[in-house]
Amino acid sequence: MTLAREIDRGTPARRAGTMVEVEIDGRRVEVPAGTSVLRAASQAGIAIPKLCATDSLEPFGSCRLCLVEIEGRRGTPASCTTPVEPGMRVRTESDRLADLRRGVMELYISDHPLDCLTCAANGDCELQDMAGAVGLRDVRYGQTGAGHLEAGKDTSNPYFDFDPSKCIVCSRCVRACQETQGTFALTIAGRGFDSHVSPSAEEAFLDSECVSCGACVKACPTATLVEKSVALHGQPEHSVRTTCAYCGVGCSFDAQMKGDRVVRMVPAKDGGANEGHSCVKGRFAWGYATHPDRVLTPMVRERTDEPWRPVDWDTAIAFAAERLRAIQARHGRGAIGGITSSRCTNEEVFVLQKMIRTAFGNNNVDTCARVCHSPTGYGLKQTFGTSAGTQDFRSVAKADVVLVIGANPTDAHPVFASRLKRRLREGAKLIVVDPRRIDLVRSPHVEASHHLQLRPGTNVAVINALAHVILTEGLEDRAYVEARCEAEDFARWAAFIRDPRHSPEALEETTGVPATELRAAARLYAGAGNAAIYYGLGVTEHSQGSTMVMGLANLAMLTGNVGREGVGVNPLRGQNNVQGSCDMGSFPHELPGYRHVGDAAVRALFEGAWGVAIDPEPGLRIPNMLDEAIAGSFKGIYIQGEDLAQSDPNTQHVVAALGAMELVIVQDLFLNETAAFAHVFLPGTSFLEKDGTFTNAERRINRVRPVIPPSQGLSEWETVCRLGEAMGHPMPYPNAAAIMDEIARLTPTFAGVSFEKLDRLGSLQWPCNDGAPEGTPVMHVGAFVRGKGRFMLTEFVPTPERTTRRFPLILTTGRILTQYNVGAQTRRTANSTWHPEDVLEIHPHDAEERGVAEGDLVALASRKGETTLHAHVTDRVPAGVVYTTFHHPVTGANVVTTEYSDWATSCPEYKVTAVQVVRATGQTAFQRERARREADARQLARAESTA
Amino acid sequence: MEAGEERAQGARSRDPEREGPRPAADPAQVAAICREHDDRPDALIEILHAIQTRFGFVPETAVPAIADSLNLTRADVHGVLTYYSDFRREPPGRHVLRLCRAEACQARGAERLAAHLTTRLGIDFGATTADGALRLETVYCLGNCALGPNALVDGERLQGRLDEARLDRLVDALCEGADS
């Protein structure tokens, strides 16, 4: 194994159609017009010395090292800022150039500490490399004069240090913060000799506007900005390409290693989803994988009030198999089921649903996607024919108008947000539909043209009004609709949507969105050359989630915005593999590839391959399993990497259901909230130990490669296979690649996928088959997957969850940048520096009415339950709406959420709960009960470790 | 104090003897000034001038307020503010003496005068006397080389053919005048 080093060609690639031929040092090279001489030289195999140039950033021309001579031109122009011209003849080396470069290097080194041997960048320093390249042998200026060598180090950021004494003021960090990340937290302060990098206005990094994405650290050519882990452990010696396991963006990283220790995670420039960029989670928050809280030994117990008994794998699996069979013998085949995880690989999910359908002999399999994007699958399948987003992320660079609805990309999908912000800075227009003033509405260098600040729960009314305006004002793309969509469905829908009750004026009272603003937004969207929709859980997690997804699809079809780059309907998936877990047949009614279990031909295909009869009846969904558990007919569950007791709505109900079961099997990294109710704990693997694939929000299948061996001794798919075998259904796979081969054999959209091909091409976007051997970045080009696009009626039905005098406020929930979902991972990293607890955002007006001041402890109560947390008074939320995150179990935000859910898919309505907020004096009974459970668990753990 | 050292402490150059309540800019006033320029980011320099005219300098507290109005970062504003030496981040002295230290004046003894001034006033260039009477600054060429060494008082009065004695008289007048 070796350390993968990225080739830096100095300036970004240009995509011009015309090619230009130049001659550099006698070598001919052809490059696209607009390419710099520096990059052309690199492509010809000539490395011109450089410091301020790097190919992730636009050329800057400040370091004066990349000077060249060009025939017929005077002087020595910088090759980074000089574009190629036809017939240009360039010389990159001469005595004059060598003298100039050495002179420049002398000046740099005259104000640079000479501590190379003890420097964190030793072995990975471009300044050192360039000193070597230009042949620096002597520094005539000495170091006694004025300089910056005494500048103090800023160690405030938990992940990287800033040592300005080593800075050469190349501005790469400043430019990376601007161009790559779009945060603009860094600047060059002062001028001339006093020029220096300043986080915000001379603030410590931690206090500055920095969001810790790591782009500056990656761009820095010296040790000025360096990961603390590199400073601590030294340079890595090998690297493994893998995929981040946080959100649905699916960034590619090189895990840079020293033995079996991860030294740092570096975002890969050739990663399809991220193209070299990262966020604070993927880049830095991976320490949980080796956190001491991880459970590495299987454990069993007869009753949940007993201490855990650590056992070997065989014992644990036999224990589980025996009890599962016993439950089935007593209560029937359908009394057990399982839940697949969107955090696990496609291969792990595939074998689990296969085990349930074969060894369990029923279809009681569901996935945590139930509680997030199940309406996406349903809605897009109904309208377009495929349960997935239409575009690749890169497509946003071609969008002219972007509609962001129910998503907060700068917090939840930061790497996509950086792409979006870059496009907005180029002039694309933005419409935000959100009850809350998210950063995209207005933050430095970004401002939405329209913010439709709707009342939570009125999405469908807003989308209907947008469509109404477009249709009644004649702004639709009639030719597209006629050519590409079902005429009859369109006619029916058009008659429905033209009805004056869908006009923005008629709905203003309901939605709270001023009609003039809504009309303007509709015109902007319809009038765009390319209009793209990006949405998140603010669309799906509603009682009308599926309706809303169809409403978005209707809007895109109506304006001809599906089937090319720059347009489309794009779900921003919450979890790394939520697309994949759905693709892999995790739903009780669908086999892999979204094929209904009721379809005899499909069943026959799988029955042939698996050698068992498959139940033609759909199984239970998660909420049904929980209801049946309380009713007494559902007795055993296998939960793969999901913390039901924290993440699912109406916690009391979930806890009661888990408590009513005879056997709860939890497969996870940590003893999570759900594990308190478990009888079998099967230690899982972190993404650093997994071998398989994740499928991101753009249908991109990325390889996840084992960076370290499974620290608990068994990969998760093997655990599942062994349980299947113990129950009499062996699933012998030699490796994860063989599982993907089976998936490809059985699933037409995956027919062309294999580990070998993924290793060769980097990633593949499904559908990948004979028709598209290298995958499909943009879907529905020319025709929809279902043939013609289908307009669906989207009647607005208000949620049954209403505000009353007792519960006058609406609670909506979301995520924050540094934490991730239930926080099991990020809470076990330094990310908690930024977000140590969940807080309740409340409008100043609502706060004043209740006598609540900033930082007060408040009780948040709904019809379902009550919790306490601290208040943050802010006008980010409108009056009448409160907002919180759900990252910390102590808050238990889902104690208050209700069991209302999407009519089509049972996706819970997390985004609308009627609540009351009052000042509180102490924690609630539920929180005290939880604290008691946690203390008990700790005591048991202590007892075990001393036993 | 060296530039590097100053940053290491994470603080702006301050005269400890003159520490006291520093005038802060009322964010509402700053916002009003920005509004007069239509909150345009490309009017940042004009806005900084307007704030300096209003407050005599650009207070630290103005930076986030400007950033907020113009939808820029504090870093953006700070970068521009610190690039131009004519923007003051400290309350000014009642008078400003700028001594030319460019080549021609150097050749006519400006460095000797510079040393004289710093000894006499007990402050460095770029600082203000403890009583706030006089700020000492450097300038590079006032276009009056034939009559150097030169200095500029309060941005308008050009003084040529300086020597220690004339400079002393000038400083005396400024410091006395300041008290009255």
Chai-1 contact restraints between the chains, C-beta under 6 A:
chainA,res_idxA,chainB,res_idxB,connection_type,confidence,min_distance_angstrom,max_distance_angstrom,comment,restraint_id
A,H148,B,G4,contact,1.0,0.0,6.0,A-B,restraint_1
A,E150,B,G4,contact,1.0,0.0,6.0,A-B,restraint_2
A,E150,B,E5,contact,1.0,0.0,6.0,A-B,restraint_3
A,A151,B,G4,contact,1.0,0.0,6.0,A-B,restraint_4
A,A151,B,R7,contact,1.0,0.0,6.0,A-B,restraint_5
A,A151,B,A8,contact,1.0,0.0,6.0,A-B,restraint_6
A,G152,B,A8,contact,1.0,0.0,6.0,A-B,restraint_7
A,F184,B,T73,contact,1.0,0.0,6.0,A-B,restraint_8
A,F184,B,A75,contact,1.0,0.0,6.0,A-B,restraint_9
A,F184,B,D76,contact,1.0,0.0,6.0,A-B,restraint_10
A,A185,B,A75,contact,1.0,0.0,6.0,A-B,restraint_11
A,L186,B,A75,contact,1.0,0.0,6.0,A-B,restraint_12
A,T187,B,A75,contact,1.0,0.0,6.0,A-B,restraint_13
A,T187,B,H78,contact,1.0,0.0,6.0,A-B,restraint_14
A,T187,B,G79,contact,1.0,0.0,6.0,A-B,restraint_15
A,I188,B,G79,contact,1.0,0.0,6.0,A-B,restraint_16
A,A189,B,H78,contact,1.0,0.0,6.0,A-B,restraint_17
A,A189,B,G79,contact,1.0,0.0,6.0,A-B,restraint_18
A,A189,B,T82,contact,1.0,0.0,6.0,A-B,restraint_19
A,G190,B,T82,contact,1.0,0.0,6.0,A-B,restraint_20
A,R191,B,Y83,contact,1.0,0.0,6.0,A-B,restraint_21
A,D194,B,A3,contact,1.0,0.0,6.0,A-B,restraint_22
A,S200,B,R74,contact,1.0,0.0,6.0,A-B,restraint_23
A,S200,B,A75,contact,1.0,0.0,6.0,A-B,restraint_24
A,A201,B,V63,contact,1.0,0.0,6.0,A-B,restraint_25
A,A201,B,R74,contact,1.0,0.0,6.0,A-B,restraint_26
A,A201,B,H78,contact,1.0,0.0,6.0,A-B,restraint_27
A,E209,B,T73,contact,1.0,0.0,6.0,A-B,restraint_28
A,P444,B,N71,contact,1.0,0.0,6.0,A-B,restraint_29
A,P444,B,L72,contact,1.0,0.0,6.0,A-B,restraint_30
A,P444,B,T73,contact,1.0,0.0,6.0,A-B,restraint_31
A,E447,B,N71,contact,1.0,0.0,6.0,A-B,restraint_32
